[in-house]
Amino acid sequence: MMITVSTNPYGDQKPGTSGLRKKVPVFQQKNYAENFIQSIFDSLEGYEGETLVIGGDGRYYNREVIQKAIKMAAANGFGRVLVGRGGILSTPAASNVIRKNKAFGGIVLSASHNPGGPTEDFGIKYNVGNGGPAPERVTDAIFARTQAIDSYRIADVPDINLDVEGTQHVEEMAVTVIDPVADYAELMESLFDFAAIRALIAGGFRVAFDAMSAVTGPYAKEILEKRLGAPKGSVMNFIPLPDFGGHHPDPNLVHARALYETMMAPDAPDFGAASDGDGDRNLIIGRGIFVTPSDSLAILAANAHLAPGYAQGLAGIARSMPTSGAADRVAEKLGISLYETPTGWKFFGNLLDEGLATICGEESAGTGSNHVREKDGLWAVLLWLNILAARKESALDIVQKHWAAYGRNYYSRHDYEAVDTEAANGLMAALREKLAGLAGKSYGALKVETADDFSYHDPVDKSVSMNQGIRILFEGGSRVVFRLSGTGTSGATLRVYIERYEPDPARHDLDTQAALADLIAVADEIAEIKARTGREEPSVIT
C-alpha cells in the first residue's frame, strides 16, 4: 500500500559537492532521510517507469536507508530499482551500473573517506543519467525543495531481502538485487591487459592492497586475487565493516601508515595500494617510493597507451586547479589539451561527456577516466599494474625516468585547520587586494610572473565559476595557491598548495619540504599567514 506521510522541513539539508553529509544521529531523526530522498524525487522530471540504481559503501545505517529509498522509489513511480547485494556498491561501480543499464539516475549512500559508525558520518547523493554527481542546478533544486517539503510518499510494505540476488517486487516496481562486483570487474577486464598482469604476478611480482575494511574489499578480492592470481592475503582488510574496523578509511600516509611502512621495508612487496571508504580514491606506493597523486596522474596519462582501453591515445587531460602541473607537461608532449578546473569531480563531467578529456585527476587522491563519471580508486591501481607489466620496470624506476624526461614537480599541501573564520576571510581579502601589484615582484630568487583569483569558464556549457582560489605563479614553473575550505562556525581551513618545478635530474632526490622551503617562506610573507592566523606551522602537511 502506498501512503503519504506528513512532515516538516529541516533547515540543514543543503548538499555539498558530494551530496548531503551529516552524522548518523542527524540522519536518524524523524523523517530526516525521507525528506531528503523525497526532495530528490520532487526535483526530477520524467522518471515514471524508469530505472533507479541504489547502493552504498556499507557504512553504519546503509541498509536502513536503502530500504527507505526502495519503498519511496516505488511510491514515486519508478519502474525498477537495481540494488547491490547487501546494499553494497562502490561509487565508481554505481556509476558504471547507471551507465550500463541506461538508468535514469542513482542514489549513492556514502560519506566517502570519512569515518563510519553509530556516531560517525553518513551521506546521500544523487547521480544523474551519465553516472556522474548531480550538477549544481539539480542540487540547488533539491535544497530548495527540502526547505518547503510537507509530505513524502512511501510504500508501506515489509523490507526486501538485500542478501539474495534476483528480482522481487515492491507493489508494481521490480527490485533486482545484483552482484555488486560483476559488472565492474567485466569493465576493468575490457580496459586492461589482464593476461599481462597475470603473467607479471605469476612471475613472483608481489602486490599489497589495503581495502581499509571498506567497500573496495570485495572488488579487489575478486579482481586482484581471483582473476589476476595474486596470492591469498594480498588484499588486506577486505570485508566492508559498518565502522570500517574503527579506522579512518582515508588512503593517505597517516591512515594507511602500516602499508607505507611495509612498502619501505627491505623485504617490501613490489607494489602497494589502498582505496577509501566508497572506493573512489587511491594511494600508490611502489617499493621504496610514495607516488604523489599529482605525479600518479601524470605518469598514468603518459603511459595510458600501454593499456588496451587507451591504446588509441588520449583526447585530453583534466586536473583540478590545485593539482600540480606535472600533467600539463605530459599533455604538452602528447600534443593534447590540458583542462584546469575548480576542485570537485563534477567539473570533469562535461569534458568527459563531450570527448574533450580522457583522464582526470585531483591532488586529493582521486583519479579516473571516461570509463565512468566518478573517480575510481581500483581503476588507478589496475592501470598502474598494466603499465608495470608492459614496461617490466619497478615503480621507482618508472617514476624516476618520468622525472628525468619531464622534470619533477615538488609538491606539498599545508593545511591550517580551525582557523578563526574572520581571520581566514581577512587573509584572503588582503591577498586579493595585493594581486594586481604582484606581477614582476621578486622575493629572493623567485620572481612573480602572474597572480590571479582563479575562475573557470566551462568550454561545454559556458558556465563560469568565480573565486576558486588565489594563484601566484613564479617564473620557471613554480607556484603557490591559497584556498579556503570548510568555512563555518567551527572556523575555516586554509589550504596552501606549494609547488616547485625542477628540470635538473641531479636535483630530483631532495627532501620535498627542503626543496620547497623558499616558496613556503614567500607564501607566508605574501599572505601574512603567521601574523593573521596566529599559527606558527600548519596543522597537517601532505
C-alpha positions, 0 to 999 in steps of 0.5 A, spaced: 500 500 500 502 506 498 501 512 503 503 519 504 506 521 510 506 528 513 512 532 515 516 538 516 522 541 513 529 541 516 533 547 515 540 543 514 539 539 508 543 543 503 548 538 499 555 539 498 559 537 492 558 530 494 551 530 496 548 531 503 553 529 509 551 529 516 552 524 522 548 518 523 544 521 529 542 527 524 540 522 519 536 518 524 531 523 526 524 523 524 523 523 517 530 526 516 532 521 510 525 521 507 525 528 506 531 528 503 530 522 498 523 525 497 526 532 495 530 528 490 524 525 487 520 532 487 526 535 483 526 530 477 522 530 471 520 524 467 522 518 471 515 514 471 517 507 469 524 508 469 530 505 472 533 507 479 540 504 481 541 504 489 547 502 493 552 504 498 559 503 501 556 499 507 557 504 512 553 504 519 545 505 517 546 503 509 541 498 509 536 502 513 536 507 508 536 503 502 530 500 504 527 507 505 529 509 498 526 502 495 519 503 498 519 511 496 522 509 489 516 505 488 511 510 491 514 515 486 513 511 480 519 508 478 519 502 474 525 498 477 530 499 482 537 495 481 540 494 488 547 491 490 547 485 494 547 487 501 546 494 499 553 494 497 556 498 491 562 502 490 561 509 487 565 508 481 561 501 480 554 505 481 556 509 476 558 504 471 551 500 473 547 507 471 551 507 465 550 500 463 543 499 464 541 506 461 538 508 468 535 514 469 539 516 475 542 513 482 542 514 489 549 513 492 549 512 500 556 514 502 560 519 506 566 517 502 573 517 506 570 519 512 569 515 518 563 510 519 559 508 525 553 509 530 556 516 531 560 517 525 558 520 518 553 518 513 551 521 506 546 521 500 547 523 493 544 523 487 547 521 480 544 523 474 543 519 467 551 519 465 553 516 472 556 522 474 554 527 481 548 531 480 550 538 477 549 544 481 542 546 478 539 539 480 542 540 487 540 547 488 533 544 486 533 539 491 535 544 497 530 548 495 525 543 495 527 540 502 526 547 505 518 547 503 517 539 503 510 537 507 509 530 505 513 524 502 510 518 499 512 511 501 510 504 500 508 501 506 510 494 505 515 489 509 523 490 507 526 486 501 531 481 502 538 485 500 542 478 501 539 474 495 540 476 488 534 476 483 528 480 482 522 481 487 517 486 487 515 492 491 507 493 489 508 494 481 516 496 481 521 490 480 527 490 485 533 486 482 538 485 487 545 484 483 552 482 484 555 488 486 562 486 483 560 483 476 559 488 472 565 492 474 570 487 474 567 485 466 569 493 465 576 493 468 577 486 464 575 490 457 580 496 459 586 492 461 591 487 459 589 482 464 593 476 461 599 481 462 598 482 469 597 475 470 603 473 467 607 479 471 604 476 478 605 469 476 612 471 475 613 472 483 611 480 482 608 481 489 602 486 490 599 489 497 592 492 497 589 495 503 581 495 502 581 499 509 575 494 511 571 498 506 567 497 500 573 496 495 574 489 499 570 485 495 572 488 488 579 487 489 578 480 492 575 478 486 579 482 481 586 482 484 586 475 487 581 471 483 582 473 476 589 476 476 592 470 481 595 474 486 596 470 492 591 469 498 592 475 503 594 480 498 588 484 499 588 486 506 582 488 510 577 486 505 570 485 508 566 492 508 565 493 516 559 498 518 565 502 522 570 500 517 574 496 523 574 503 527 579 506 522 579 512 518 578 509 511 582 515 508 588 512 503 593 517 505 600 516 509 597 517 516 591 512 515 594 507 511 601 508 515 602 500 516 602 499 508 607 505 507 611 502 512 611 495 509 612 498 502 619 501 505 621 495 508 627 491 505 623 485 504 617 490 501 612 487 496 613 490 489 607 494 489 602 497 494 595 500 494 589 502 498 582 505 496 577 509 501 571 508 504 566 508 497 572 506 493 573 512 489 580 514 491 587 511 491 594 511 494 600 508 490 606 506 493 611 502 489 617 499 493 621 504 496 617 510 493 610 514 495 607 516 488 604 523 489 597 523 486 599 529 482 605 525 479 600 518 479 596 522 474 601 524 470 605 518 469 598 514 468 596 519 462 603 518 459 603 511 459 595 510 458 597 507 451 600 501 454 593 499 456 588 496 451 582 501 453 587 507 451 591 504 446 588 509 441 591 515 445 588 520 449 583 526 447 585 530 453 587 531 460 583 534 466 586 536 473 583 540 478 586 547 479 590 545 485 593 539 482 600 540 480 602 541 473 606 535 472 600 533 467 600 539 463 607 537 461 605 530 459 599 533 455 604 538 452 608 532 449 602 528 447 600 534 443 593 534 447 589 539 451 590 540 458 583 542 462 584 546 469 578 546 473 575 548 480 576 542 485 570 537 485 569 531 480 563 534 477 567 539 473 570 533 469 563 531 467 562 535 461 569 534 458 568 527 459 561 527 456 563 531 450 570 527 448 574 533 450 578 529 456 580 522 457 583 522 464 582 526 470 585 527 476 585 531 483 591 532 488 586 529 493 587 522 491 582 521 486 583 519 479 579 516 473 577 516 466 571 516 461 570 509 463 565 512 468 563 519 471 566 518 478 573 517 480 575 510 481 580 508 486 581 500 483 581 503 476 588 507 478 591 501 481 589 496 475 592 501 470 598 502 474 599 494 474 598 494 466 603 499 465 608 495 470 607 489 466 608 492 459 614 496 461 617 490 466 620 496 470 619 497 478 615 503 480 621 507 482 624 506 476 618 508 472 617 514 476 624 516 476 625 516 468 618 520 468 622 525 472 628 525 468 624 526 461 619 531 464 622 534 470 619 533 477 614 537 480 615 538 488 609 538 491 606 539 498 599 541 501 599 545 508 593 545 511 591 550 517 585 547 520 580 551 525 582 557 523 578 563 526 573 564 520 574 572 520 581 571 520 581 566 514 576 571 510 581 577 512 587 573 509 584 572 503 581 579 502 588 582 503 591 577 498 586 579 493 587 586 494 595 585 493 594 581 486 594 586 481 601 589 484 604 582 484 606 581 477 614 582 476 615 582 484 621 578 486 622 575 493 629 572 493 630 568 487 623 567 485 620 572 481 612 573 480 610 572 473 602 572 474 597 572 480 590 571 479 583 569 483 582 563 479 575 562 475 573 557 470 569 558 464 566 551 462 568 550 454 561 545 454 556 549 457 559 556 458 558 556 465 563 560 469 565 559 476 568 565 480 573 565 486 576 558 486 582 560 489 588 565 489 594 563 484 601 566 484 605 563 479 613 564 479 617 564 473 620 557 471 614 553 473 613 554 480 607 556 484 603 557 490 595 557 491 591 559 497 584 556 498 579 556 503 575 550 505 570 548 510 568 555 512 563 555 518 562 556 525 567 551 527 572 556 523 575 555 516 581 551 513 586 554 509 589 550 504 596 552 501 598 548 495 606 549 494 609 547 488 616 547 485 618 545 478 625 542 477 628 540 470 635 538 473 635 530 474 641 531 479 636 535 483 630 530 483 632 526 490 631 532 495 627 532 501 620 535 498 619 540 504 627 542 503 626 543 496 620 547 497 622 551 503 623 558 499 616 558 496 613 556 503 617 562 506 614 567 500 607 564 501 607 566 508 610 573 507 605 574 501 599 572 505 601 574 512 599 567 514 603 567 521 601 574 523 593 573 521 592 566 523 596 566 529 599 559 527 606 558 527 606 551 522 600 548 519 596 543 522 597 537 517 602 537 511 601 532 505 
